[in-house]
């Protein structure tokens, strides 16, 4: 698998999404194509696409597709 966008990685009844591209294939727009398609499909289903990221390059891609930052997230390890 070269690139993927999945709505089942961190899914709830209202939102979900996970995105990955093999390092050798990055920069070709593959993830953008998949995120755009998955986002459209989810919106058609009445669901809200939601992305969590910590990569500045990912932020650029998502913003170009129309996503907006709405807050910050963190992980708690106990």
C-alpha positions, 0 to 999 in steps of 0.5 A: 500500500502506497497511500491511504485515508481511512474513516475507521481508525479513530471513528465515532458516530459523528467523525473519523479519519486516518491518513498515511503515505509511504515516505518514498511516495510523499509529495505526489498528492496521493494523500490529498486525493484520498483525503478529498475523496474520503471527506466528500464521502463522509459529508455525503453520509452526514458525518463530519471529517475530523483530522488530528495531526502533529506534522506541519506538512500535513497541516498544509495539505489539510488546509489546502483541502478546506480543513480549519484548525479548531483546537489542540489535542494531547495524549495522556500516558499513565 
